[in-house]
Amino acid sequence: AVAAGPMPLPAGALPRAVAVLSFSVLLSARGAVQRRPAHSNLSASCWSRLHRVNMFDNYNVKFHHSKALTSPYPGSHIERSQVPEDKVGWLTEWKDYNPVEYTAKSVLARPSWADPQMNDEGFSPKFNERDGEVERKSLNGLYVIENGRPRNPVGRTGLTGRGLLGRWGPNHAADPVITRWKRDGSGNKVAHPISGKNILQFVAIKRRDCGEWAIPGGMVDPGEKITDTLKREFEEEALNSLQKSPEEKGKLEKQLQKLFSQEHLVVYRGYVDDPRNTDNAWVETEAVNYHDETGEMMDNLPLEAGDDAGVVKWVDISEKLELYASHVYFIKLVIEKRGAHWIEDPGSGCHE
């Protein structure tokens, strides 16, 4: 049942990233849910200066909103109430906080992926647990219910309601990071002339809604397994499977089976600093890397933009990448794990 008032968080339930990587990566203090990645050799002070602090403290990540504070809200002319950086956290008292209320008409129309409004008759969501086919548990632990609504675990966003998000509370997504080594005409791996490390490529889409490049991911359907979401979203956005005939779909499935059934790397599980987030609804994701070491599995796969994608292509990975939401962060974790090229100019020091 929905709690009537604020529910205290238990010890240890603060927002945290569950990056399934070695502690050496976790303790490197280099992960940030921000637009532009940092160099792997930057000091902690330099990293903080560039990215408004997202440091690892006792293995918990202290997130700070950036994209979740931007205006206008995506797909609208709605301006968020301005939230000073020192007042984002709920522990900071702010009696005059007066956020704008907004839920998009497309959400209020009650499509299959959206909840009703909170006061609608018969709607009694079970927050912080599995609610029928809908997963209302957060990957970051328990979240507070205040005045009958879930409260964004990272802090204020200047906007209440659900915006473009269908679910009150966590909206679960999945992001498949499909990678291969860049190769020359003879099939040899291409190393970057400065770093000397091999260049990794990933399948990127250009989103129709905002024009930004991104990982071809999407929302988890009710009752759907994450592994199925990862595969489905890649097929829909990077292979245009929704427009394929049953015969063509069967051929794609056969080609993808080897890639998606191999050992994979869970890069990240948790909160995402997404421009669609509100005080009452937010995006959480599981980013998973499927790597084609030889390049043979993906060589004959016809990339074709579909669904939410305008363009799809293989993109060389480096620190110059600018991607949607927290996607650069996920890519950076893959790079560290694979030991691939990242830094374009190692002697440039601290720069944006």
C-alpha positions, 0 to 999 in steps of 0.5 A, spaced: 500 500 500 502 507 499 505 510 505 501 516 507 507 520 509 515 520 508 518 513 509 525 514 512 530 510 508 534 504 511 541 505 512 545 503 506 539 504 501 542 511 499 543 511 491 548 507 489 551 505 482 552 497 481 557 497 476 559 490 475 566 491 474 572 490 479 573 494 485 579 498 482 574 501 477 569 502 482 574 506 486 577 510 481 572 516 482 572 517 475 564 515 473 560 521 472 553 521 469 554 527 465 555 529 458 562 529 457 567 524 460 573 525 463 580 523 462 582 516 465 588 520 468 585 526 471 586 527 478 579 527 483 580 535 483 580 536 476 574 531 475 570 534 480 571 541 477 569 539 470 563 535 472 560 538 479 562 532 483 560 524 482 565 521 487 565 514 490 564 514 497 564 508 501 562 504 494 556 509 494 555 514 488 553 521 490 549 523 484 548 530 482 542 532 477 545 535 471 540 533 465 534 532 469 534 540 471 534 542 464 529 546 460 525 546 457 522 539 458 523 535 452 517 535 447 514 541 451 515 548 452 515 547 460 520 550 464 522 547 470 522 551 477 530 553 477 533 548 483 540 551 485 545 546 486 546 546 493 538 545 494 538 539 489 538 534 495 532 533 499 536 533 506 537 540 504 530 544 507 527 548 502 520 551 504 519 555 498 520 550 493 515 550 488 516 545 482 511 545 476 506 540 475 507 536 468 505 530 465 505 529 458 498 528 454 501 522 451 502 519 458 495 522 460 492 518 454 493 512 458 497 507 453 499 500 455 506 503 458 503 508 462 500 508 469 493 512 471 493 518 475 495 517 482 488 519 484 484 515 479 479 510 482 482 503 483 489 505 482 493 503 488 500 502 486 505 497 490 511 501 491 518 499 492 516 492 490 513 487 484 506 490 483 503 484 478 507 485 472 510 492 473 517 492 477 516 498 482 523 496 485 528 501 484 535 498 483 538 503 488 534 501 494 528 503 497 525 510 495 521 515 499 513 515 498 511 522 500 504 525 500 502 518 496 507 519 491 514 516 490 520 521 491 526 521 486 532 518 490 537 523 487 533 530 489 529 535 486 528 536 479 524 543 479 518 538 476 513 534 479 508 529 475 511 524 470 513 528 464 514 523 458 515 517 463 509 512 464 510 510 471 510 513 477 517 512 481 522 508 477 521 507 469 526 501 468 530 501 461 535 497 458 541 499 454 545 494 449 552 496 448 554 492 442 562 493 440 567 490 435 574 492 434 575 497 428 579 494 423 583 496 416 582 493 409 586 487 411 582 485 417 587 487 422 585 491 428 586 499 428 590 502 433 590 510 435 596 513 433 597 517 439 595 512 445 597 506 441 591 502 444 586 499 439 580 503 437 573 500 439 566 501 435 559 501 438 553 501 434 550 508 435 543 511 433 541 518 432 534 519 436 529 522 433 526 526 439 532 530 440 537 529 435 542 526 440 547 520 438 545 514 443 545 507 445 539 503 442 536 502 448 529 502 451 524 501 456 522 494 459 515 491 458 511 489 463 513 482 465 519 482 460 526 479 462 532 484 461 535 480 456 529 480 452 529 487 452 536 488 450 535 484 444 528 486 442 530 494 443 537 493 439 533 489 433 527 495 433 532 501 433 538 498 430 535 493 425 528 496 423 525 489 425 518 492 426 518 493 418 521 486 417 517 480 414 517 474 418 522 471 414 527 477 414 526 477 422 527 469 422 534 471 419 536 476 423 534 472 429 539 467 427 544 472 426 543 475 433 543 468 437 550 467 437 552 475 439 546 475 445 547 468 447 555 469 449 558 471 455 556 478 456 558 484 461 553 488 465 556 495 465 551 498 470 545 498 473 542 504 477 539 511 476 540 515 470 541 522 469 535 523 464 532 529 461 525 526 462 526 525 470 521 529 475 521 529 482 516 523 482 518 519 476 525 517 473 529 512 469 533 507 471 537 502 466 541 496 466 547 497 461 550 490 458 556 490 453 555 484 448 562 484 444 564 481 437 571 480 438 572 477 431 567 481 428 564 475 424 558 476 428 556 483 426 559 483 419 553 481 415 548 484 419 544 490 416 544 496 420 538 499 419 534 505 423 528 503 426 522 505 431 525 511 435 532 512 431 533 516 425 540 514 423 544 508 425 551 506 424 558 504 427 561 509 431 569 510 433 569 511 441 574 516 444 573 522 449 570 526 444 563 522 444 557 526 446 551 522 447 544 522 450 543 522 458 548 518 461 550 514 455 558 516 455 558 514 462 556 507 460 561 507 454 567 509 458 566 503 463 566 498 457 572 502 454 576 501 461 574 493 461 576 492 454 583 496 455 581 500 448 583 507 446 579 513 449 584 519 450 585 523 444 591 528 447 594 525 454 598 531 455 592 536 454 591 536 462 584 538 465 580 541 459 572 541 457 
